[in-house]
Amino acid sequence: MPERADGMTFDLVTFNIAILCLALAFGFAWFVLWRIFAHPHEIGGWVVCSVLIAIGAAFVLHSYASEAFDESFWGHVLLTAGFSMIWLQARSLAGQSLPWRGLLALNAGNLVALLVATPDPVALQVVYSITSAGPFLVSIWTLARHMSASPATRLSMFGLAVASLGEAVRLLVVLLYLTDEIPASLSNPVAIAAVLSIVFGITLCMFGFLLGVIERERSELTRIAVRDDLTGLFSRRHFQESLSRACRPAAGEARPLSLMALDLDGFKQVNDSHGHAAGDECLRRFADTARSLLKGAGEVARVGGDEFCVILPDTRLMDAMRLAEDLRRSVEAEAIDFPGGTLQMTVSIGVAEWHANPPMTPADLKAAADEALYRAKREGRNRIASARPTPVAVAG
């Protein structure tokens, strides 16, 4: 805690206690996330990072009481190793490869530099600052280059920048001999500000990385809820929500809206005769064809095993029928080669248009498209059919 004697002083024992407590707190938080989320190896690296920093701070803290240089030395070795892990985890969060050899070389270089600087207290402090700030700066570069500018990324970069600035100021303090060796108690205001900024910056960057990991996991959960894993198309749940949203503007502004209901012909026979791998390939190829042909025109969703729907905003029935015929022909032209031979797909499509009189609900529109689909299949498959007109309610 800061205190006043002849001037303001700061006890570095308190500083290292703060580092130790922060590392333990964040280590516990990372451990909880490691147990909860689906990427334990990536989050586990943060647990290791926090443990290294906590043990390093504990060694340095104990060295003040025991006056054992070895404890202080190895404590700083562990601290720099923990800071290097921040860079490694920043690369992991950014989806980059993990340079384990580079990390080992960096830590080996840090160890050699600390050993060489050991006889000279000033040189040792210089090495402490450089080996701590280096991983911070490289982490900033990694995040700036490979990560989107999300609030979590900005917070991490800002925290790393503050910590780097603190290390730079500490380096200048040593080089300018404002203090030739950072002692167990600081009295120079610049040195005190430098040390406090290091703690503040590390705290901010760890919060930022925590938010970044949570943000990524939330995005992954959203993707799982919104997208079908096999085809990459929208999921049934997203389709239902999207259709409800599409029907509201149509009802309020009398905007056209059409819906396709699609079914791959003979899909069960494909699975039974050629295996599920062939069936999965058929689904993927159909998804690719539909996505490519209907890009920008509508939302394609997989709503069942071999059942699909396409929401077509601002599209009249006749335009939707033309799109459906284009899709039918494109699917028919696809030939899928697999070890057992060549397979040709066909698709049956039902098309319905939303109308206001009588008013249609999303369920009504889906039922109309399904009815048209069933009729297309009854009439021979590999064809399209439109929903029958609904009688218009006449007043009086």
C-alpha positions as CSV (number, residue, x, y, z in Angstrom):
1,M,0.0,0.0,0.0
2,P,1.2,3.5,-0.7
3,E,2.3,5.3,2.5
4,R,3.9,8.6,3.5
5,A,7.2,9.0,5.4
6,D,9.5,11.7,4.1
7,G,7.7,11.3,0.8
8,M,5.4,8.9,-1.0
9,T,6.7,5.3,-0.9
10,F,5.4,2.0,-2.3
11,D,6.2,-1.3,-0.8
12,L,7.1,-3.9,-3.6
13,V,6.0,-6.7,-1.3
14,T,2.5,-5.3,-1.7
15,F,3.1,-5.1,-5.5
16,N,4.0,-8.8,-5.7
17,I,1.1,-9.7,-3.4
18,A,-1.2,-7.9,-5.9
19,I,0.4,-9.8,-8.8
20,L,0.0,-13.1,-6.9
21,C,-3.6,-12.5,-6.1
22,L,-4.5,-11.4,-9.6
23,A,-2.8,-14.5,-11.1
24,L,-4.6,-16.8,-8.7
25,A,-8.0,-15.1,-9.3
26,F,-7.6,-15.2,-13.1
27,G,-6.2,-18.7,-12.9
28,F,-9.4,-19.8,-11.1
29,A,-11.5,-18.0,-13.6
30,W,-9.7,-19.7,-16.5
31,F,-10.0,-23.1,-14.8
32,V,-13.8,-22.6,-14.5
33,L,-14.0,-21.7,-18.2
34,W,-11.8,-24.7,-19.1
35,R,-14.2,-27.0,-17.4
36,I,-17.3,-25.4,-19.0
37,F,-16.4,-24.7,-22.6
38,A,-15.6,-26.9,-25.6
39,H,-12.0,-25.9,-26.3
40,P,-10.1,-27.1,-23.1
41,H,-6.7,-27.2,-24.7
42,E,-6.8,-23.5,-25.7
43,I,-8.3,-22.3,-22.4
44,G,-6.0,-24.7,-20.5
45,G,-3.1,-22.6,-21.8
46,W,-4.4,-19.6,-19.9
47,V,-4.5,-21.7,-16.7
48,V,-0.8,-22.6,-17.2
49,C,-0.1,-18.9,-17.9
50,S,-1.8,-17.8,-14.7
51,V,-0.1,-20.5,-12.6
52,L,3.4,-19.6,-13.9
53,I,2.8,-15.9,-13.1
54,A,1.4,-16.8,-9.6
55,I,4.4,-19.1,-8.8
56,G,6.8,-16.5,-10.1
57,A,5.3,-13.8,-8.0
58,A,5.3,-16.1,-4.9
59,F,9.0,-16.7,-5.4
60,V,9.8,-13.0,-5.7
61,L,7.6,-12.3,-2.8
62,H,9.4,-14.8,-0.6
63,S,12.8,-13.6,-1.7
64,Y,12.1,-10.3,0.1
65,A,11.7,-12.1,3.4
66,S,14.5,-14.6,2.9
67,E,16.9,-12.3,1.0
68,A,17.7,-15.3,-1.3
69,F,18.7,-14.1,-4.7
70,D,18.1,-17.5,-6.3
71,E,14.4,-17.3,-5.4
72,S,14.1,-13.8,-6.9
73,F,16.0,-14.9,-10.0
74,W,13.8,-18.0,-10.6
75,G,10.7,-16.1,-9.8
76,H,11.5,-13.6,-12.6
77,V,12.2,-16.5,-14.9
78,L,8.8,-17.9,-14.2
79,L,7.2,-14.5,-14.6
80,T,8.7,-14.0,-18.0
81,A,7.6,-17.5,-19.0
82,G,4.1,-16.6,-17.9
83,F,4.2,-13.4,-19.9
84,S,5.4,-15.3,-22.9
85,M,2.4,-17.6,-22.6
86,I,0.2,-14.5,-23.1
87,W,1.6,-14.2,-26.6
88,L,1.1,-17.9,-27.3
89,Q,-2.6,-17.6,-26.2
90,A,-3.1,-14.5,-28.2
91,R,-2.1,-16.4,-31.3
92,S,-4.4,-19.2,-30.3
93,L,-7.4,-16.8,-29.8
94,A,-6.6,-15.3,-33.2
95,G,-6.7,-18.8,-34.8
96,Q,-3.0,-18.8,-35.6
97,S,-0.6,-21.7,-35.3
98,L,1.2,-22.1,-32.0
99,P,5.0,-21.7,-32.3
100,W,6.1,-24.0,-29.6
101,R,9.7,-24.0,-30.8
102,G,9.7,-20.2,-30.9
103,L,8.3,-20.1,-27.4
104,L,10.9,-22.4,-26.1
105,A,13.6,-20.4,-27.9
106,L,12.3,-17.2,-26.4
107,N,12.3,-18.5,-22.9
108,A,15.7,-20.0,-23.3
109,G,16.9,-16.6,-24.5
110,N,15.3,-14.9,-21.6
111,L,17.0,-17.3,-19.2
112,V,20.5,-16.8,-20.8
113,A,20.0,-13.0,-20.7
114,L,19.1,-13.1,-17.0
115,L,22.1,-15.3,-16.3
116,V,24.4,-13.0,-18.1
117,A,23.0,-9.9,-16.4
118,T,23.0,-11.4,-12.9
119,P,26.2,-9.8,-11.6
120,D,25.0,-6.3,-12.5
121,P,21.8,-5.1,-10.6
122,V,21.2,-2.4,-13.2
123,A,21.6,-4.8,-16.2
124,L,19.3,-7.3,-14.4
125,Q,16.6,-4.7,-14.1
126,V,17.0,-3.8,-17.8
127,V,16.6,-7.5,-18.7
128,Y,13.6,-7.8,-16.4
129,S,11.9,-5.0,-18.3
130,I,12.8,-6.1,-21.8
131,T,11.9,-9.8,-21.2
132,S,8.5,-8.7,-19.8
133,A,7.6,-6.0,-22.3
134,G,8.6,-8.1,-25.3
135,P,5.8,-10.6,-25.1
136,F,3.3,-7.8,-24.5
137,L,4.4,-5.9,-27.6
138,V,4.3,-9.1,-29.8
139,S,0.9,-9.9,-28.4
140,I,-0.4,-6.4,-29.4
141,W,1.0,-7.0,-32.9
142,T,-0.7,-10.4,-33.2
143,L,-4.1,-9.1,-32.0
144,A,-3.9,-6.0,-34.3
145,R,-3.0,-8.1,-37.3
146,H,-5.3,-11.2,-36.9
147,M,-8.2,-10.3,-34.7
148,S,-11.3,-8.2,-35.5
149,A,-11.6,-4.9,-33.6
150,S,-14.1,-6.2,-31.0
151,P,-14.4,-4.5,-27.5
152,A,-12.6,-7.5,-25.9
153,T,-9.7,-7.2,-28.4
154,R,-9.4,-3.4,-27.8
155,L,-9.4,-3.9,-24.1
156,S,-6.6,-6.6,-24.3
157,M,-4.5,-4.4,-26.6
158,F,-5.0,-1.4,-24.3
159,G,-4.0,-3.4,-21.2
160,L,-0.9,-4.8,-22.9
161,A,0.0,-1.3,-24.1
162,V,-0.3,0.1,-20.6
163,A,1.8,-2.8,-19.2
164,S,4.4,-2.3,-21.9
165,L,4.5,1.5,-21.1
166,G,5.0,0.7,-17.5
167,E,7.9,-1.6,-18.3
168,A,9.4,1.0,-20.6
169,V,9.2,3.7,-17.9
170,R,10.8,1.3,-15.4
171,L,13.6,0.7,-17.9
172,L,14.1,4.4,-18.3
173,V,14.1,4.9,-14.5
174,V,16.9,2.3,-14.2
175,L,18.9,3.7,-17.2
176,L,18.7,7.2,-16.0
177,Y,19.7,6.2,-12.5
178,L,16.7,7.7,-10.9
179,T,17.1,4.4,-9.0
180,D,19.9,2.1,-9.9
181,E,18.1,-0.9,-8.5
182,I,14.4,-1.3,-7.9
183,P,14.5,-2.0,-4.2
184,A,11.8,-3.5,-1.9
185,S,10.4,0.0,-1.3
186,L,10.1,2.7,-4.0
187,S,10.0,6.4,-3.3
188,N,10.3,7.9,-6.8
189,P,6.9,8.8,-8.1
190,V,7.8,7.9,-11.7
191,A,9.0,4.4,-10.6
192,I,5.8,4.0,-8.5
193,A,3.6,5.0,-11.5
194,A,5.5,2.5,-13.7
195,V,5.0,-0.4,-11.3
196,L,1.3,0.4,-10.8
197,S,0.7,0.7,-14.5
198,I,2.2,-2.8,-15.0
199,V,-0.3,-4.2,-12.5
200,F,-3.2,-2.2,-14.1
201,G,-2.2,-3.2,-17.6
202,I,-2.0,-6.9,-16.9
203,T,-5.4,-6.8,-15.1
204,L,-7.0,-5.1,-18.1
205,C,-5.4,-7.4,-20.7
206,M,-6.5,-10.5,-18.7
207,F,-10.1,-9.2,-18.5
208,G,-10.0,-8.5,-22.2
209,F,-8.8,-12.1,-23.0
210,L,-11.4,-13.5,-20.7
211,L,-14.1,-11.5,-22.5
212,G,-12.6,-12.6,-25.9
213,V,-12.8,-16.3,-25.1
214,I,-16.4,-15.9,-23.7
215,E,-17.3,-13.9,-26.8
216,R,-15.8,-16.6,-29.1
217,E,-17.6,-19.4,-27.3
218,R,-20.9,-17.5,-27.4
219,S,-20.4,-17.0,-31.2
220,E,-19.8,-20.7,-31.6
221,L,-22.9,-21.6,-29.6
222,T,-24.9,-19.1,-31.8
223,R,-23.4,-20.7,-34.9
224,I,-24.4,-24.1,-33.7
225,A,-28.0,-22.9,-33.0
226,V,-28.2,-21.0,-36.4
227,R,-26.3,-23.3,-38.7
228,D,-26.7,-27.0,-39.6
229,D,-23.4,-28.7,-39.0
230,L,-23.4,-31.0,-42.0
231,T,-24.5,-28.6,-44.8
232,G,-23.7,-25.2,-43.3
233,L,-27.2,-24.0,-44.2
234,F,-29.5,-22.3,-41.7
235,S,-31.0,-24.6,-39.1
236,R,-34.7,-25.4,-38.5
237,R,-34.8,-23.1,-35.5
238,H,-33.3,-20.2,-37.4
239,F,-35.7,-20.9,-40.3
240,Q,-38.8,-20.6,-38.0
241,E,-37.6,-17.4,-36.5
242,S,-36.6,-15.9,-39.9
243,L,-40.0,-16.9,-41.5
244,S,-41.8,-15.2,-38.6
245,R,-39.8,-12.0,-39.1
246,A,-40.3,-12.1,-42.9
247,C,-44.1,-12.5,-42.5
248,R,-44.4,-9.4,-40.3
249,P,-43.1,-6.9,-42.9
250,A,-45.2,-8.7,-45.5
251,A,-48.3,-8.2,-43.4
252,G,-47.6,-4.6,-42.6
253,E,-46.5,-3.3,-46.0
254,A,-48.2,-5.8,-48.4
255,R,-44.7,-6.9,-49.6
256,P,-44.5,-10.1,-51.6
257,L,-43.1,-13.1,-49.9
258,S,-42.7,-16.7,-51.2
259,L,-41.6,-19.9,-49.7
260,M,-40.1,-23.1,-51.2
261,A,-40.3,-26.5,-49.6
262,L,-37.9,-29.0,-51.0
263,D,-37.3,-32.7,-50.6
264,L,-34.5,-34.9,-52.1
265,D,-36.1,-37.7,-54.1
266,G,-35.2,-41.2,-53.1
267,F,-32.9,-40.1,-50.3
268,K,-33.8,-43.1,-48.1
269,Q,-32.8,-45.5,-50.8
270,V,-29.5,-43.7,-51.2
271,N,-28.7,-44.3,-47.5
272,D,-29.9,-47.9,-47.6
273,S,-28.1,-48.8,-50.8
274,H,-24.9,-46.7,-50.7
275,G,-24.5,-45.9,-47.0
276,H,-24.8,-42.8,-44.9
277,A,-21.5,-41.3,-46.2
278,A,-23.1,-41.2,-49.7
279,G,-26.2,-39.6,-48.3
280,D,-24.2,-37.0,-46.4
281,E,-22.4,-36.2,-49.6
282,C,-25.7,-35.7,-51.4
283,L,-26.9,-33.3,-48.8
284,R,-23.7,-31.3,-48.9
285,R,-23.7,-31.2,-52.7
286,F,-27.4,-30.1,-52.8
287,A,-26.6,-27.4,-50.2
288,D,-23.7,-26.1,-52.3
289,T,-25.9,-26.0,-55.4
290,A,-28.8,-24.2,-53.6
291,R,-26.5,-21.7,-51.9
292,S,-24.7,-20.9,-55.1
293,L,-27.9,-20.5,-57.2
294,L,-30.0,-18.7,-54.7
295,K,-27.3,-16.4,-53.2
296,G,-28.8,-13.1,-52.5
297,A,-32.3,-14.2,-53.4
298,G,-33.3,-16.0,-50.2
299,E,-32.4,-17.9,-47.1
300,V,-31.8,-21.7,-47.5
301,A,-32.4,-23.8,-44.4
302,R,-32.3,-27.5,-43.7
303,V,-35.4,-28.3,-41.7
304,G,-35.2,-32.1,-41.6
305,G,-33.2,-35.1,-42.8
306,D,-33.5,-34.4,-46.5
307,E,-36.0,-31.5,-46.2
308,F,-35.2,-28.0,-47.0
309,C,-36.9,-24.6,-47.2
310,V,-36.1,-21.4,-48.9
311,I,-37.5,-18.0,-47.8
312,L,-37.8,-15.6,-50.7
313,P,-38.5,-12.0,-49.5
314,D,-39.9,-9.6,-52.1
315,T,-40.6,-12.4,-54.5
316,R,-43.9,-13.1,-56.3
317,L,-45.1,-16.7,-56.9
318,M,-44.1,-16.7,-60.6
319,D,-40.6,-15.5,-59.9
320,A,-40.3,-18.1,-57.2
321,M,-41.5,-20.8,-59.6
322,R,-38.8,-19.7,-62.1
323,L,-36.1,-19.9,-59.3
324,A,-37.4,-23.3,-58.3
325,E,-37.2,-24.6,-61.8
326,D,-33.6,-23.3,-62.2
327,L,-32.7,-25.1,-58.9
328,R,-34.4,-28.3,-60.0
329,R,-32.5,-28.4,-63.2
330,S,-29.2,-27.6,-61.5
331,V,-29.7,-30.4,-59.0
332,E,-30.6,-32.8,-61.8
333,A,-27.4,-32.0,-63.6
334,E,-25.3,-32.9,-60.6
335,A,-23.5,-36.2,-60.7
336,I,-21.9,-37.5,-57.5
337,D,-19.0,-39.9,-57.9
338,F,-18.3,-42.3,-55.0
339,P,-16.5,-45.7,-54.7
340,G,-19.7,-47.5,-55.5
341,G,-20.4,-45.7,-58.7
342,T,-22.1,-42.4,-59.8
343,L,-25.3,-41.1,-58.3
344,Q,-27.7,-38.5,-59.8
345,M,-29.9,-36.4,-57.5
346,T,-33.3,-35.0,-58.2
347,V,-35.5,-32.8,-56.1
348,S,-39.2,-32.1,-55.7
349,I,-40.2,-28.5,-54.9
350,G,-43.4,-26.9,-53.6
351,V,-43.8,-23.2,-53.8
352,A,-46.3,-20.9,-52.0
353,E,-46.8,-17.2,-51.8
354,W,-47.9,-15.3,-48.7
355,H,-51.2,-13.4,-49.0
356,A,-53.1,-11.0,-46.8
357,N,-56.7,-12.0,-47.7
358,P,-57.4,-14.2,-45.8
359,P,-54.3,-13.4,-43.7
360,M,-51.7,-16.1,-43.5
361,T,-49.6,-17.0,-40.5
362,P,-46.0,-18.4,-40.9
363,A,-47.5,-21.8,-40.2
364,D,-50.1,-21.4,-42.9
365,L,-47.4,-20.4,-45.4
366,K,-45.3,-23.4,-44.5
367,A,-48.3,-25.7,-44.7
368,A,-49.2,-24.4,-48.2
369,A,-45.6,-25.0,-49.4
370,D,-45.6,-28.5,-47.9
371,E,-48.9,-29.3,-49.6
372,A,-47.5,-28.2,-53.0
373,L,-44.4,-30.3,-52.3
374,Y,-46.4,-33.4,-51.5
375,R,-48.4,-32.9,-54.7
376,A,-45.1,-32.6,-56.7
377,K,-43.9,-35.9,-55.2
378,R,-47.3,-37.6,-55.9
379,E,-47.2,-36.5,-59.5
380,G,-43.9,-38.2,-60.2
381,R,-41.1,-36.4,-58.4
382,N,-38.3,-34.3,-59.9
383,R,-40.8,-31.5,-60.5
384,I,-42.2,-28.3,-59.0
385,A,-45.7,-27.4,-58.0
386,S,-47.3,-24.3,-56.6
387,A,-49.8,-24.1,-53.8
388,R,-53.4,-23.9,-54.8
389,P,-55.0,-20.5,-54.5
390,T,-56.8,-19.9,-51.3
391,P,-60.4,-18.7,-51.7
392,V,-60.7,-15.0,-51.0
393,A,-63.0,-14.0,-48.2
394,V,-65.8,-11.8,-49.5
395,A,-67.5,-9.4,-47.0
396,G,-71.3,-9.6,-46.7
